[in-house]
Amino acid sequence: MDFSTSAAHQEGLPPQQHQALLAIKGNPPGEAMTIGMLAERLLIAPHTATELVGRLIDAGYVTRHPDPVDKRRQTLQLAEKSEDVLRRLSAIHLQEIRDMAPELIDILTHLQAGVGGK
């Protein structure tokens, strides 16, 4: 988590905004992301999600549109700016995982040996 937080900060994103962008990006294709859904996914209160989305919109990372089916709902979409930052952060995270893989495999091997030995 510390690595991820640091990488997001280097891109100018607070960790909660990074998590929100990941949640929106990870939404199944064709399924509209709403503020309520985002609140559920991030385990935050709806009013907190509304404030978070407002900051993301102000920063140019997200756009909000009326739902074509239910005009009372607002759907969220990633702006190109967020796609770019997520690409960069994903590449950084992937490299970190590759760098840590030998150590992680060693730890898991020791854990597995400990579980199997009991």
MMTF fields as JSON, N, C-alpha, C and O atoms, coordinates in Angstrom:
{
  "mmtfVersion": "1.0.0",
  "mmtfProducer": "UNKNOWN",
  "numBonds": 471,
  "numAtoms": 472,
  "numGroups": 118,
  "numChains": 1,
  "numModels": 1,
  "chainsPerModel": [1],
  "groupsPerChain": [118],
  "chainIdList": ["A"],
  "bondAtomList": [4, 2, 8, 6, 12, 10, 16, 14, 20, 18, 24, 22, 28, 26, 32, 30, 36, 34, 40, 38, 44, 42, 48, 46, 52, 50, 56, 54, 60, 58, 64, 62, 68, 66, 72, 70, 76, 74, 80, 78, 84, 82, 88, 86, 92, 90, 96, 94, 100, 98, 104, 102, 108, 106, 112, 110, 116, 114, 120, 118, 124, 122, 128, 126, 132, 130, 136, 134, 140, 138, 144, 142, 148, 146, 152, 150, 156, 154, 160, 158, 164, 162, 168, 166, 172, 170, 176, 174, 180, 178, 184, 182, 188, 186, 192, 190, 196, 194, 200, 198, 204, 202, 208, 206, 212, 210, 216, 214, 220, 218, 224, 222, 228, 226, 232, 230, 236, 234, 240, 238, 244, 242, 248, 246, 252, 250, 256, 254, 260, 258, 264, 262, 268, 266, 272, 270, 276, 274, 280, 278, 284, 282, 288, 286, 292, 290, 296, 294, 300, 298, 304, 302, 308, 306, 312, 310, 316, 314, 320, 318, 324, 322, 328, 326, 332, 330, 336, 334, 340, 338, 344, 342, 348, 346, 352, 350, 356, 354, 360, 358, 364, 362, 368, 366, 372, 370, 376, 374, 380, 378, 384, 382, 388, 386, 392, 390, 396, 394, 400, 398, 404, 402, 408, 406, 412, 410, 416, 414, 420, 418, 424, 422, 428, 426, 432, 430, 436, 434, 440, 438, 444, 442, 448, 446, 452, 450, 456, 454, 460, 458, 464, 462, 468, 466],
  "bondOrderList": [1, 1, 1, 1, 1, 1, 1, 1, 1, 1, 1, 1, 1, 1, 1, 1, 1, 1, 1, 1, 1, 1, 1, 1, 1, 1, 1, 1, 1, 1, 1, 1, 1, 1, 1, 1, 1, 1, 1, 1, 1, 1, 1, 1, 1, 1, 1, 1, 1, 1, 1, 1, 1, 1, 1, 1, 1, 1, 1, 1, 1, 1, 1, 1, 1, 1, 1, 1, 1, 1, 1, 1, 1, 1, 1, 1, 1, 1, 1, 1, 1, 1, 1, 1, 1, 1, 1, 1, 1, 1, 1, 1, 1, 1, 1, 1, 1, 1, 1, 1, 1, 1, 1, 1, 1, 1, 1, 1, 1, 1, 1, 1, 1, 1, 1, 1, 1],
  "groupList": [{"groupName": "MET", "atomNameList": ["N", "CA", "C", "O"], "elementList": ["N", "C", "C", "O"], "formalChargeList": [0, 0, 0, 0], "bondAtomList": [1, 0, 2, 1, 3, 2], "bondOrderList": [1, 1, 2], "singleLetterCode": "M", "chemCompType": "L-PEPTIDE LINKING"}, {"groupName": "ASP", "atomNameList": ["N", "CA", "C", "O"], "elementList": ["N", "C", "C", "O"], "formalChargeList": [0, 0, 0, 0], "bondAtomList": [1, 0, 2, 1, 3, 2], "bondOrderList": [1, 1, 2], "singleLetterCode": "D", "chemCompType": "L-PEPTIDE LINKING"}, {"groupName": "PHE", "atomNameList": ["N", "CA", "C", "O"], "elementList": ["N", "C", "C", "O"], "formalChargeList": [0, 0, 0, 0], "bondAtomList": [1, 0, 2, 1, 3, 2], "bondOrderList": [1, 1, 2], "singleLetterCode": "F", "chemCompType": "L-PEPTIDE LINKING"}, {"groupName": "SER", "atomNameList": ["N", "CA", "C", "O"], "elementList": ["N", "C", "C", "O"], "formalChargeList": [0, 0, 0, 0], "bondAtomList": [1, 0, 2, 1, 3, 2], "bondOrderList": [1, 1, 2], "singleLetterCode": "S", "chemCompType": "L-PEPTIDE LINKING"}, {"groupName": "THR", "atomNameList": ["N", "CA", "C", "O"], "elementList": ["N", "C", "C", "O"], "formalChargeList": [0, 0, 0, 0], "bondAtomList": [1, 0, 2, 1, 3, 2], "bondOrderList": [1, 1, 2], "singleLetterCode": "T", "chemCompType": "L-PEPTIDE LINKING"}, {"groupName": "ALA", "atomNameList": ["N", "CA", "C", "O"], "elementList": ["N", "C", "C", "O"], "formalChargeList": [0, 0, 0, 0], "bondAtomList": [1, 0, 2, 1, 3, 2], "bondOrderList": [1, 1, 2], "singleLetterCode": "A", "chemCompType": "L-PEPTIDE LINKING"}, {"groupName": "HIS", "atomNameList": ["N", "CA", "C", "O"], "elementList": ["N", "C", "C", "O"], "formalChargeList": [0, 0, 0, 0], "bondAtomList": [1, 0, 2, 1, 3, 2], "bondOrderList": [1, 1, 2], "singleLetterCode": "H", "chemCompType": "L-PEPTIDE LINKING"}, {"groupName": "GLN", "atomNameList": ["N", "CA", "C", "O"], "elementList": ["N", "C", "C", "O"], "formalChargeList": [0, 0, 0, 0], "bondAtomList": [1, 0, 2, 1, 3, 2], "bondOrderList": [1, 1, 2], "singleLetterCode": "Q", "chemCompType": "L-PEPTIDE LINKING"}, {"groupName": "GLU", "atomNameList": ["N", "CA", "C", "O"], "elementList": ["N", "C", "C", "O"], "formalChargeList": [0, 0, 0, 0], "bondAtomList": [1, 0, 2, 1, 3, 2], "bondOrderList": [1, 1, 2], "singleLetterCode": "E", "chemCompType": "L-PEPTIDE LINKING"}, {"groupName": "GLY", "atomNameList": ["N", "CA", "C", "O"], "elementList": ["N", "C", "C", "O"], "formalChargeList": [0, 0, 0, 0], "bondAtomList": [1, 0, 2, 1, 3, 2], "bondOrderList": [1, 1, 2], "singleLetterCode": "G", "chemCompType": "PEPTIDE LINKING"}, {"groupName": "LEU", "atomNameList": ["N", "CA", "C", "O"], "elementList": ["N", "C", "C", "O"], "formalChargeList": [0, 0, 0, 0], "bondAtomList": [1, 0, 2, 1, 3, 2], "bondOrderList": [1, 1, 2], "singleLetterCode": "L", "chemCompType": "L-PEPTIDE LINKING"}, {"groupName": "PRO", "atomNameList": ["N", "CA", "C", "O"], "elementList": ["N", "C", "C", "O"], "formalChargeList": [0, 0, 0, 0], "bondAtomList": [1, 0, 2, 1, 3, 2], "bondOrderList": [1, 1, 2], "singleLetterCode": "P", "chemCompType": "L-PEPTIDE LINKING"}, {"groupName": "ILE", "atomNameList": ["N", "CA", "C", "O"], "elementList": ["N", "C", "C", "O"], "formalChargeList": [0, 0, 0, 0], "bondAtomList": [1, 0, 2, 1, 3, 2], "bondOrderList": [1, 1, 2], "singleLetterCode": "I", "chemCompType": "L-PEPTIDE LINKING"}, {"groupName": "LYS", "atomNameList": ["N", "CA", "C", "O"], "elementList": ["N", "C", "C", "O"], "formalChargeList": [0, 0, 0, 0], "bondAtomList": [1, 0, 2, 1, 3, 2], "bondOrderList": [1, 1, 2], "singleLetterCode": "K", "chemCompType": "L-PEPTIDE LINKING"}, {"groupName": "ASN", "atomNameList": ["N", "CA", "C", "O"], "elementList": ["N", "C", "C", "O"], "formalChargeList": [0, 0, 0, 0], "bondAtomList": [1, 0, 2, 1, 3, 2], "bondOrderList": [1, 1, 2], "singleLetterCode": "N", "chemCompType": "L-PEPTIDE LINKING"}, {"groupName": "ARG", "atomNameList": ["N", "CA", "C", "O"], "elementList": ["N", "C", "C", "O"], "formalChargeList": [0, 0, 0, 0], "bondAtomList": [1, 0, 2, 1, 3, 2], "bondOrderList": [1, 1, 2], "singleLetterCode": "R", "chemCompType": "L-PEPTIDE LINKING"}, {"groupName": "VAL", "atomNameList": ["N", "CA", "C", "O"], "elementList": ["N", "C", "C", "O"], "formalChargeList": [0, 0, 0, 0], "bondAtomList": [1, 0, 2, 1, 3, 2], "bondOrderList": [1, 1, 2], "singleLetterCode": "V", "chemCompType": "L-PEPTIDE LINKING"}, {"groupName": "TYR", "atomNameList": ["N", "CA", "C", "O"], "elementList": ["N", "C", "C", "O"], "formalChargeList": [0, 0, 0, 0], "bondAtomList": [1, 0, 2, 1, 3, 2], "bondOrderList": [1, 1, 2], "singleLetterCode": "Y", "chemCompType": "L-PEPTIDE LINKING"}],
  "groupTypeList": [0, 1, 2, 3, 4, 3, 5, 5, 6, 7, 8, 9, 10, 11, 11, 7, 7, 6, 7, 5, 10, 10, 5, 12, 13, 9, 14, 11, 11, 9, 8, 5, 0, 4, 12, 9, 0, 10, 5, 8, 15, 10, 10, 12, 5, 11, 6, 4, 5, 4, 8, 10, 16, 9, 15, 10, 12, 1, 5, 9, 17, 16, 4, 15, 6, 11, 1, 11, 16, 1, 13, 15, 15, 7, 4, 10, 7, 10, 5, 8, 13, 3, 8, 1, 16, 10, 15, 15, 10, 3, 5, 12, 6, 10, 7, 8, 12, 15, 1, 0, 5, 11, 8, 10, 12, 1, 12, 10, 4, 6, 10, 7, 5, 9, 16, 9, 9, 13],
  "groupIdList": [1, 2, 3, 4, 5, 6, 7, 8, 9, 10, 11, 12, 13, 14, 15, 16, 17, 18, 19, 20, 21, 22, 23, 24, 25, 26, 27, 28, 29, 30, 31, 32, 33, 34, 35, 36, 37, 38, 39, 40, 41, 42, 43, 44, 45, 46, 47, 48, 49, 50, 51, 52, 53, 54, 55, 56, 57, 58, 59, 60, 61, 62, 63, 64, 65, 66, 67, 68, 69, 70, 71, 72, 73, 74, 75, 76, 77, 78, 79, 80, 81, 82, 83, 84, 85, 86, 87, 88, 89, 90, 91, 92, 93, 94, 95, 96, 97, 98, 99, 100, 101, 102, 103, 104, 105, 106, 107, 108, 109, 110, 111, 112, 113, 114, 115, 116, 117, 118],
  "secStructList": [7, 2, 2, 2, 2, 2, 2, 2, 2, 2, 6, 6, 7, 7, 2, 2, 2, 2, 2, 2, 2, 2, 2, 2, 2, 6, 1, 7, 6, 6, 7, 7, 3, 3, 2, 2, 2, 2, 2, 2, 2, 2, 6, 7, 7, 2, 2, 2, 2, 2, 2, 2, 2, 2, 2, 2, 2, 2, 6, 6, 1, 3, 3, 3, 3, 3, 7, 1, 1, 7, 6, 6, 1, 3, 3, 3, 3, 3, 7, 2, 2, 2, 2, 2, 2, 2, 2, 2, 2, 2, 2, 2, 2, 2, 2, 2, 2, 2, 2, 2, 2, 2, 2, 2, 2, 2, 2, 2, 2, 2, 2, 2, 2, 2, 2, 2, 6, 7],
  "xCoordList": [0.819, 0.0, 0.863, 0.542, 1.955, 2.834, 3.391, 3.444, 3.808, 4.324, 3.249, 3.512, 2.039, 0.947, 0.593, 0.364, 0.551, 0.258, 1.323, 1.01, 2.573, 3.682, 3.638, 3.846, 3.367, 3.291, 2.147, 2.306, 1.005, -0.137, 0.196, -0.113, 0.823, 1.209, 2.16, 2.059, 3.081, 3.998, 3.268, 3.752, 2.1, 1.28, 0.315, -0.476, 0.392, -0.486, -1.857, -2.785, -1.996, -3.279, -3.235, -2.353, -4.171, -4.3, -4.738, -5.407, -4.381, -4.697, -6.189, -6.54, -7.055, -8.49, -8.955, -9.822, -8.399, -8.752, -8.235, -8.92, -7.044, -6.499, -7.413, -7.729, -7.834, -8.725, -10.056, -10.607, -10.566, -11.82, -11.665, -12.538, -10.556, -10.325, -10.223, -10.745, -9.555, -9.458, -10.832, -11.13, -11.66, -13.006, -13.845, -14.567, -13.749, -14.499, -13.968, -14.747, -12.654, -12.025, -12.408, -12.618, -12.501, -12.794, -14.254, -14.605, -15.111, -16.538, -16.76, -16.145, -17.626, -17.852, -18.296, -19.078, -17.797, -18.2, -19.721, -20.37, -20.253, -21.685, -22.503, -23.7, -21.877, -22.573, -22.189, -21.008, -23.168, -22.899, -22.461, -23.066, -21.412, -20.939, -21.646, -21.663, -22.226, -22.884, -22.119, -21.25, -22.457, -21.818, -22.151, -21.291, -23.377, -23.769, -22.971, -22.543, -22.77, -21.965, -20.519, -19.889, -20.002, -18.632, -18.499, -17.518, -19.472, -19.456, -19.417, -18.665, -20.224, -20.241, -18.898, -18.384, -18.332, -17.062, -15.91, -15.02, -15.929, -14.846, -15.14, -14.311, -16.335, -16.759, -16.734, -16.208, -17.32, -17.415, -18.868, -19.676, -19.191, -20.549, -20.861, -19.963, -22.13, -22.497, -22.096, -21.647, -22.254, -21.871, -20.358, -19.898, -19.584, -18.132, -17.782, -16.879, -18.503, -18.279, -18.637, -17.954, -19.699, -20.089, -18.987, -18.668, -18.408, -17.317, -16.079, -15.405, -15.792, -14.644, -14.811, -13.878, -15.996, -16.266, -16.158, -15.639, -16.638, -16.519, -15.061, -14.732, -14.191, -12.761, -12.175, -11.357, -12.599, -12.101, -12.57, -11.83, -13.788, -14.306, -13.529, -13.103, -13.349, -12.608, -11.19, -10.652, -10.579, -9.212, -9.155, -8.068, -10.309, -10.348, -10.162, -9.853, -10.347, -10.174, -11.457, -11.407, -12.598, -13.886, -14.899, -14.838, -15.831, -16.975, -18.241, -18.288, -19.257, -20.538, -21.629, -21.681, -22.5, -23.563, -24.882, -24.885, -26.009, -27.298, -27.466, -27.12, -27.995, -28.264, -29.373, -30.419, -29.172, -30.206, -31.504, -32.571, -31.428, -32.614, -33.308, -34.534, -32.544, -33.074, -32.403, -31.282, -33.096, -32.511, -32.155, -31.441, -32.638, -32.297, -30.882, -30.269, -30.375, -29.03, -27.988, -28.28, -26.768, -25.629, -24.654, -24.347, -24.174, -23.176, -21.805, -21.68, -20.788, -19.42, -18.607, -18.75, -17.757, -16.85, -15.468, -15.322, -14.46, -13.091, -12.789, -13.167, -12.115, -11.623, -10.295, -9.675, -9.87, -8.609, -7.437, -6.522, -7.474, -6.416, -6.264, -5.146, -7.384, -7.304, -6.828, -6.114, -7.207, -6.724, -5.194, -4.521, -4.654, -3.198, -2.507, -1.513, -3.025, -2.388, -2.516, -1.593, -3.642, -3.798, -2.849, -2.338, -2.609, -1.638, -0.242, 0.461, 0.142, 1.461, 1.562, 2.563, 0.535, 0.566, 0.535, 1.181, -0.2, -0.238, 1.134, 1.56, 1.83, 3.177, 4.129, 4.945, 4.036, 4.882, 4.574, 5.489, 3.292, 2.9, 3.35, 3.813, 3.217, 3.639, 5.143, 5.586, 5.922, 7.366, 7.689, 8.575, 6.982, 7.207, 6.891, 7.617, 5.821, 5.468, 6.548, 6.929, 7.033, 8.111, 9.369, 10.031, 9.697, 10.886, 10.736, 11.708, 9.534, 9.296, 8.98, 8.95, 8.747, 8.308, 9.205, 8.687, 10.516, 11.347, 11.171, 11.089, 11.114, 10.937, 9.553, 9.429, 8.533, 7.177, 7.078, 6.446, 7.695, 7.684, 8.378, 7.909, 9.488, 10.222, 9.349, 9.28, 8.696, 7.824, 6.693, 6.401, 6.053, 4.948, 5.426, 4.723, 6.599, 7.162, 7.38, 7.06, 7.935, 8.154, 6.818, 6.693, 5.845, 4.519, 3.892, 3.32, 4.005, 3.43, 4.128, 3.473, 5.431, 6.185, 5.752, 5.65, 5.499, 5.055, 3.672, 3.402, 2.804, 1.435, 1.458, 0.754, 2.25, 2.323, 2.994, 2.732, 3.854, 4.59, 3.786, 4.23, 2.64, 1.831, 0.902, 0.159],
  "yCoordList": [-1.197, 0.0, 1.261, 2.244, 1.222, 2.38, 2.713, 3.876, 1.661, 1.886, 2.511, 3.48, 1.959, 2.439, 3.887, 4.699, 4.198, 5.568, 6.53, 7.615, 6.129, 6.964, 7.19, 8.307, 6.124, 6.24, 7.164, 7.983, 7.037, 7.901, 9.356, 10.25, 9.591, 10.968, 11.562, 12.747, 10.761, 11.267, 11.69, 12.541, 11.095, 11.482, 12.619, 13.061, 13.084, 14.177, 13.721, 14.526, 12.438, 11.88, 11.452, 10.688, 11.932, 11.35, 9.888, 9.544, 9.03, 7.6, 7.3, 6.41, 8.04, 7.771, 8.093, 7.401, 9.117, 9.432, 8.343, 7.97, 7.829, 6.728, 5.51, 4.877, 5.183, 4.042, 4.252, 3.31, 5.468, 5.771, 5.569, 4.987, 6.048, 5.862, 4.379, 3.939, 3.607, 2.166, 1.5, 0.609, 1.931, 1.358, 1.667, 0.803, 2.883, 3.255, 2.481, 1.96, 2.404, 1.678, 0.202, -0.412, -0.372, -1.791, -2.155, -3.332, -1.173, -1.455, -2.258, -1.959, -3.27, -4.071, -3.214, -2.278, -3.534, -2.778, -2.805, -3.832, -1.671, -1.57, -1.316, -1.044, -1.402, -1.137, 0.252, 0.533, 1.117, 2.494, 2.557, 1.928, 3.315, 3.544, 4.783, 5.826, 4.659, 5.789, 6.147, 5.402, 7.29, 7.698, 6.7, 6.37, 6.224, 5.235, 3.947, 3.382, 3.483, 2.277, 2.511, 1.638, 3.691, 4.018, 4.014, 3.498, 4.581, 4.59, 3.16, 2.862, 2.283, 0.879, 0.212, -0.485, 0.417, -0.227, 0.253, -0.525, 1.535, 2.089, 2.014, 2.388, 1.523, 1.41, 2.763, 2.907, 3.757, 5.106, 5.557, 4.984, 6.577, 7.119, 7.793, 8.334, 7.763, 8.406, 9.873, 10.327, 10.628, 12.052, 12.209, 13.165, 11.275, 11.297, 10.998, 11.613, 10.046, 9.718, 10.911, 11.178, 11.623, 12.804, 13.861, 14.461, 14.088, 15.053, 14.585, 15.379, 13.295, 12.724, 12.892, 13.3, 12.58, 12.731, 14.196, 14.503, 15.092, 16.522, 16.934, 17.705, 16.423, 16.744, 16.14, 16.769, 14.915, 14.282, 15.029, 15.149, 15.522, 16.306, 17.62, 18.007, 18.3, 19.571, 19.401, 20.303, 18.239, 17.973, 17.444, 17.26, 17.202, 16.747, 15.254, 14.803, 14.47, 13.026, 12.27, 11.179, 12.85, 12.16, 13.132, 14.339, 12.578, 13.359, 12.718, 11.515, 13.541, 13.084, 13.414, 14.517, 12.432, 12.607, 12.073, 11.126, 12.675, 12.11, 10.715, 10.491, 9.795, 8.44, 8.52, 9.111, 7.94, 8.031, 7.313, 7.666, 6.323, 5.572, 6.22, 6.328, 6.648, 7.244, 8.597, 8.675, 9.65, 11.009, 11.468, 12.459, 10.768, 11.146, 10.708, 11.249, 9.739, 9.214, 9.908, 10.39, 9.949, 10.486, 9.337, 8.584, 9.198, 8.169, 8.829, 10.002, 8.039, 8.55, 7.881, 6.686, 8.66, 8.127, 8.727, 9.873, 7.918, 8.412, 9.341, 9.067, 10.425, 11.325, 10.772, 9.93, 11.234, 10.776, 10.981, 10.16, 12.074, 12.364, 11.221, 10.848, 10.667, 9.573, 8.286, 7.503, 8.06, 6.868, 6.921, 5.908, 8.103, 8.267, 8.0, 7.276, 8.579, 8.403, 6.958, 6.433, 6.309, 4.906, 4.002, 3.025, 4.318, 3.549, 3.648, 2.649, 4.877, 5.073, 4.372, 3.716, 4.51, 3.876, 2.355, 1.67, 1.823, 0.367, -0.154, -1.204, 0.567, 0.152, 0.174, -0.736, 1.189, 1.294, 0.153, -0.456, -0.136, -1.216, -2.577, -3.429, -2.771, -4.038, -4.239, -5.344, -3.188, -3.298, -3.615, -4.424, -2.988, -3.254, -4.72, -5.358, -5.242, -6.652, -7.563, -8.552, -7.233, -8.034, -7.996, -9.017, -6.826, -6.69, -7.474, -8.03, -7.515, -8.175, -9.664, -10.379, -10.142, -11.527, -12.555, -13.429, -12.498, -13.523, -13.541, -14.606, -12.368, -12.292, -12.81, -13.527, -12.456, -12.932, -14.448, -15.109, -14.994, -16.451, -17.137, -18.163, -16.571, -17.128, -17.11, -18.102, -15.998, -15.879, -16.896, -17.577, -17.001, -17.954, -19.399, -20.237, -19.681, -21.029, -21.385, -22.49, -20.425, -20.645, -20.794, -21.627, -20.002, -20.11, -21.463, -22.108, -21.879, -23.156, -24.307, -25.262, -24.226, -25.264, -25.303, -26.376, -24.137, -24.078, -24.658, -25.305, -24.431, -24.963, -26.452, -27.193, -26.91, -28.344, -29.136, -30.331, -28.508, -29.193, -29.373, -30.086, -28.766, -28.868, -30.035, -30.252],
  "zCoordList": [0.0, 0.0, 0.0, -0.668, 0.752, 0.814, -0.567, -0.966, -1.298, -2.645, -3.528, -4.24, -3.483, -4.318, -3.988, -4.884, -2.708, -2.273, -2.775, -3.264, -2.652, -3.103, -4.614, -5.088, -5.362, -6.826, -7.238, -8.143, -6.582, -6.898, -6.586, -7.374, -5.443, -5.08, -6.108, -6.425, -6.634, -7.651, -8.918, -9.665, -9.158, -10.313, -9.952, -10.786, -8.704, -8.28, -7.827, -7.748, -7.527, -7.105, -5.643, -5.253, -4.83, -3.5, -3.635, -4.61, -2.692, -2.805, -3.018, -3.791, -2.335, -2.487, -3.912, -4.446, -4.522, -5.909, -6.835, -7.787, -6.576, -7.375, -7.265, -8.273, -6.054, -5.852, -6.578, -7.148, -6.559, -7.253, -8.763, -9.408, -9.319, -10.76, -11.098, -12.122, -10.245, -10.479, -10.418, -11.214, -9.479, -9.356, -10.595, -11.092, -11.083, -12.289, -13.488, -14.288, -13.616, -14.725, -14.689, -15.735, -13.486, -13.34, -13.466, -13.381, -13.666, -13.83, -15.113, -16.137, -15.074, -16.285, -17.475, -17.309, -18.67, -19.867, -20.042, -19.843, -20.411, -20.652, -19.398, -19.488, -18.226, -16.966, -16.489, -16.283, -16.312, -15.905, -14.451, -13.584, -14.189, -12.817, -12.287, -12.94, -11.103, -10.46, -9.189, -8.736, -8.634, -7.379, -6.274, -5.458, -6.245, -5.247, -5.366, -4.36, -6.59, -6.807, -6.382, -5.785, -6.693, -6.313, -4.788, -4.252, -4.098, -2.634, -2.095, -1.167, -2.674, -2.241, -2.482, -1.607, -3.652, -3.996, -3.122, -2.779, -2.762, -1.948, -0.449, 0.381, -0.122, 1.284, 1.981, 3.085, 1.303, 1.863, 1.805, 1.074, 2.571, 2.589, 1.247, 0.602, 0.825, -0.444, -0.534, -1.587, 0.572, 0.503, 0.341, -0.283, 0.899, 0.719, -0.729, -1.298, -1.328, -2.74, -3.627, -4.615, -3.276, -4.052, -4.02, -5.046, -2.84, -2.718, -3.485, -4.141, -3.392, -4.104, -5.607, -6.298, -6.11, -7.545, -7.952, -9.025, -7.114, -7.412, -7.582, -8.484, -6.722, -6.841, -8.119, -8.79, -8.453, -9.683, -10.927, -11.903, -10.887, -12.02, -12.131, -13.219, -10.996, -11.001, -11.531, -12.174, -11.261, -11.706, -13.144, -13.691, -13.753, -15.145, -15.333, -16.436, -14.26, -14.359, -14.702, -15.271, -14.357, -14.516, -15.095, -14.858, -15.859, -16.33, -15.773, -15.52, -15.589, -15.038, -16.052, -16.596, -16.294, -17.292, -16.743, -15.956, -17.152, -16.743, -17.355, -18.515, -16.571, -17.053, -18.101, -17.833, -19.29, -20.333, -19.953, -20.456, -19.082, -18.679, -17.49, -17.473, -16.502, -15.278, -15.068, -14.565, -15.456, -15.418, -14.004, -13.847, -12.969, -11.601, -11.247, -10.327, -11.974, -11.693, -12.552, -13.647, -12.034, -12.766, -13.008, -12.085, -14.222, -14.519, -14.628, -14.978, -14.318, -14.309, -15.399, -15.653, -16.036, -17.045, -16.831, -16.405, -17.141, -17.043, -18.212, -19.35, -17.923, -18.968, -19.485, -18.834, -20.626, -21.219, -20.257, -20.199, -19.51, -18.546, -17.544, -17.191, -17.089, -16.112, -16.769, -16.144, -18.004, -18.718, -18.809, -18.619, -19.099, -19.201, -17.868, -17.82, -16.788, -15.484, -15.01, -14.388, -15.292, -14.9, -15.677, -15.13, -16.942, -17.727, -17.108, -16.958, -16.753, -16.147, -14.789, -14.501, -13.963, -12.646, -12.75, -11.957, -13.705, -13.892, -14.285, -13.802, -15.156, -15.57, -14.379, -14.224, -13.547, -12.357, -11.387, -10.832, -11.182, -10.27, -10.813, -10.054, -12.092, -12.686, -12.501, -12.186, -12.694, -12.486, -11.036, -10.761, -10.106, -8.683, -8.354, -7.592, -8.924, -8.7, -9.273, -8.647, -10.451, -11.052, -10.194, -10.01, -9.674, -8.833, -7.529, -7.018, -7.005, -5.723, -5.868, -4.867, -7.075, -7.288, -6.616, -5.921, -6.783, -6.125, -4.605, -3.994, -4.012, -2.56, -2.151, -1.157, -2.9, -2.6, -2.739, -1.914, -3.767, -3.963, -2.792, -2.301, -2.35, -1.209, 0.053, 0.779, 0.303, 1.481, 1.406, 2.389, 0.241, 0.08, 0.223, 0.788, -0.278, -0.145, 1.329, 1.764, 2.094, 3.532, 4.272, 5.17, 3.902, 4.528, 4.225, 5.104, 2.979, 2.585, 3.308, 3.726, 3.458, 4.176, 5.64, 6.233, 6.214, 7.606, 7.804, 8.816, 6.849, 6.924, 6.696, 7.383, 5.747, 5.433, 6.531, 6.671, 7.317, 8.365, 9.637, 10.537, 9.744, 10.968, 10.943, 11.9]
}
